[in-house]
């Protein structure tokens, strides 16, 4: 397919790289920031523009890979008639681009993506479309670049986005807070890296609820009180510890009944 990418961030870089790798042609990059648009254009050997009025009208598909807050602006300013347009956001409904074209869809990568990565991990892709023709074209595009494909509606995609935040963003933040605590107390954070790897390695073999361990599961109040005392100088982390401990116990207590 011949494709125009609107946006220059992580998702634009990822899609651009994978599309080129699998034989698609990126006709143009459209971005608000000239330096960023030029950078991505150079990487993909594609011309770029910072003016929506100069968008190439000869593409088979227009991929909108912009921040969530930019979609209302695009919906007001961009008009592509019957051309196929798809956005790439998890928490943005299909209707958010309804004025851009009569043939719209979503191609959402359910993965944490950074443009600095040289090799992208497996990426499940979620699709939604305003009609069957758009869905077929999106499926053809997704099948060339994705590890798995699922057709979802806007509400389901938002639910997946929420669970991705819980699994990825919150987990990463907890690890970052653990590292900050180690740094503050002059502890060697690298000693925790094997247990971090083991935590995620287990999930490839077992359901997460079956491999839960720790003092909260056992209701070891003596140990938990020692932990809370260590966190007395950090009210946020102490609160997170207490809330998660309660959640672990209640989740497994209900499951056992």
C-alpha positions in Angstrom: 0.0 0.0 0.0 1.0 3.6 -0.5 0.6 5.3 2.9 0.7 8.8 4.3 1.6 9.0 8.0 0.3 12.0 10.0 2.4 12.3 13.2 6.1 12.0 14.1 6.2 10.3 17.5 6.8 6.8 18.7 3.9 5.1 16.9 4.6 7.0 13.7 8.3 5.8 13.9 7.2 2.2 14.6 4.6 2.0 11.9 6.8 3.7 9.4 9.7 1.3 10.1 7.5 -1.8 9.9 5.6 -0.7 6.8 8.8 -0.1 4.9 10.2 -3.4 6.1 7.2 -5.3 4.8 7.1 -3.7 1.4 4.7 -0.8 1.8 5.5 2.7 0.5 5.4 5.7 2.8 4.5 8.5 0.4 4.7 11.3 2.9 5.2 12.4 6.6 3.0 15.1 7.9 3.9 16.7 11.2 3.6 20.0 13.1 7.3 20.2 14.1 9.6 20.6 11.1 12.6 19.0 12.7 10.7 15.9 13.8 9.0 15.6 10.4 12.3 15.9 8.6 13.9 13.4 10.9 11.2 10.7 10.3 11.1 11.6 6.6 14.9 11.0 6.3 14.6 7.7 8.1 11.9 6.5 5.8 13.2 8.2 2.6 9.9 10.0 2.3 9.1 13.7 1.7 7.5 15.6 4.6 5.3 18.6 5.2 4.2 20.6 8.2 1.1 21.9 6.3 -2.1 19.9 6.2 -3.1 21.7 3.0 0.0 20.1 1.3 -1.0 16.5 2.2 -0.5 14.0 -0.6 -3.9 13.0 -1.9 -2.7 9.9 -3.8 -2.3 7.4 -0.9 -4.2 4.2 -0.3 -4.3 4.8 3.4 -3.8 7.7 5.8 -2.5 6.7 9.2 -3.1 9.2 12.0 -0.4 8.7 14.7 -0.8 11.8 16.8 -1.4 12.5 20.5 -4.9 11.9 21.8 -5.4 15.6 22.3 -4.6 16.3 18.6 -7.5 14.3 17.2 -10.2 16.9 17.8 -8.0 19.4 15.9 -7.5 17.0 12.9 -11.2 16.2 12.9 -11.9 19.9 12.4 -9.1 20.7 10.0 -8.4 17.7 7.8 -10.8 16.7 5.0 -10.0 13.5 2.9 -13.4 12.8 1.4 -13.8 9.0 0.8 -10.1 8.2 1.3 -9.3 5.5 3.9 -8.2 7.0 7.2 -7.2 5.1 10.4 -6.1 6.4 13.7 -3.8 4.5 16.0 -4.9 5.4 19.5 -6.2 3.1 22.3 -8.3 5.5 24.2 -9.8 7.5 21.3 -13.2 6.4 19.8 -13.6 5.8 16.1 -16.1 8.6 16.0 -13.3 11.1 16.9 -12.2 11.2 13.2 -15.7 10.9 11.7 -15.5 14.3 9.9 -12.2 13.6 8.2 -13.5 10.9 5.8 -16.5 8.6 5.2 -14.2 5.6 5.3 -12.5 5.5 8.7 -11.0 2.9 11.0 -8.6 2.2 13.8 -5.3 0.2 13.8 -4.1 0.2 17.4 -0.9 -1.4 18.4 -1.3 -3.0 21.9 2.3 -2.6 22.9 4.6 -0.2 24.7 6.7 1.4 21.9 9.7 3.6 21.9 11.2 5.0 18.7 14.7 4.4 20.1 14.2 0.7 19.8 16.1 -1.0 16.9 14.0 -4.2 17.0 10.3 -4.0 17.9 8.8 -6.7 20.1 5.7 -8.7 18.9 2.8 -6.3 18.5 -0.8 -7.4 18.7 -3.0 -5.0 16.6 -6.6 -4.1 17.3 -8.9 -3.1 14.4 -12.1 -1.2 14.1 -13.8 0.1 11.0 -16.8 2.1 9.8 -17.6 -0.5 7.1 -16.5 -3.9 5.8 -14.4 -2.5 3.0 -12.3 -0.5 5.4 -12.0 -3.5 7.7 -10.7 -5.7 4.9 -8.1 -3.1 3.9 -7.0 -2.7 7.5 -6.8 -6.5 8.0 -4.6 -6.8 4.9 -2.3 -4.1 6.2 -2.2 -5.5 9.8 -1.5 -9.0 8.6 1.7 -7.9 7.0 3.1 -6.4 10.2 1.4 -7.8 13.3 1.9 -10.9 15.5 -1.8 -11.1 16.3 -5.0 -9.3 15.1 -8.2 -8.7 16.9 -11.4 -6.8 15.8 -12.8 -4.8 18.7 -15.2 -1.9 19.2 -14.2 1.5 20.7 -15.3 0.4 24.2 -13.4 -2.9 24.2 -10.3 -1.1 22.9 -10.5 1.4 25.7 -10.8 -1.5 28.2 -7.7 -3.1 26.7 -5.9 0.2 26.9 -6.8 0.4 30.6 -5.5 -3.1 31.3 -2.3 -2.3 29.4 -1.8 0.7 31.7 -2.2 -1.6 34.7 0.2 -4.2 33.3 2.8 -2.0 31.8 2.8 1.6 33.0 1.9 0.9 36.7 4.3 -2.1 36.9 7.2 0.0 35.4 6.4 2.8 37.9 6.6 0.4 40.8 10.0 -0.8 39.6 11.1 2.8 39.2 10.0 3.6 42.8 11.9 0.5 44.0 15.0 1.7 42.2 14.6 5.2 43.7 14.3 3.6 47.2 17.5 1.6 46.6 19.3 4.7 45.4 18.2 6.7 48.4 19.3 3.9 50.9 22.5 3.1 49.0 21.3 -0.4 48.0 22.3 -2.2 44.9 19.2 -2.2 42.6 20.9 -4.7 40.2 20.4 -7.4 42.9 16.6 -7.1 42.2 16.9 -7.7 38.4 16.8 -11.5 38.6 13.5 -11.5 40.6 12.1 -8.9 38.1 12.9 -11.2 35.2 11.5 -14.2 37.0 8.3 -12.4 37.7 7.6 -11.9 34.0 9.1 -15.2 32.8 6.5 -17.0 35.0 3.7 -15.3 33.2 4.5 -17.2 30.0 3.9 -20.5 31.7 1.3 -19.8 34.5 -1.7 -17.5 35.1 -0.7 -14.6 37.3 -3.1 -15.4 40.1 -1.5 -18.9 40.5 2.0 -17.6 41.2 1.3 -14.8 43.6 3.6 -14.8 46.6 4.5 -12.4 49.4 3.4 -11.2 52.9 0.1 -9.7 51.8 -1.1 -13.1 50.4 -0.1 -14.8 53.7 -1.5 -11.9 55.8 1.9 -11.7 57.5 1.0 -8.5 59.5 4.4 -8.4 61.3 6.4 -8.3 58.1 4.0 -5.8 56.5 4.3 -3.5 59.5 8.1 -3.6 59.3 7.8 -2.6 55.6 5.3 0.2 56.3 7.7 1.6 58.9 10.5 1.6 56.4 8.3 3.7 54.2 7.3 6.2 56.9 9.2 9.0 55.1 7.4 8.5 51.8 3.6 8.8 52.3 2.8 8.0 48.6 4.8 4.8 48.5 3.5 3.8 51.9 0.0 4.3 50.6 0.7 2.3 47.4 2.1 -0.5 49.6 -1.0 -0.6 51.8 -3.5 -0.4 49.0 -1.8 -3.1 46.9 -1.4 -5.3 49.9 -5.1 -5.0 50.7 -5.9 -5.7 47.0 -3.8 -8.8 46.9 -5.4 -10.2 50.1 -9.0 -9.4 49.1 -8.5 -10.7 45.5 -7.2 -14.1 46.7 -9.6 -14.3 49.6 -12.6 -13.9 47.3 -11.1 -16.4 44.8 -10.7 -19.0 47.5 -14.4 -18.8 48.6 
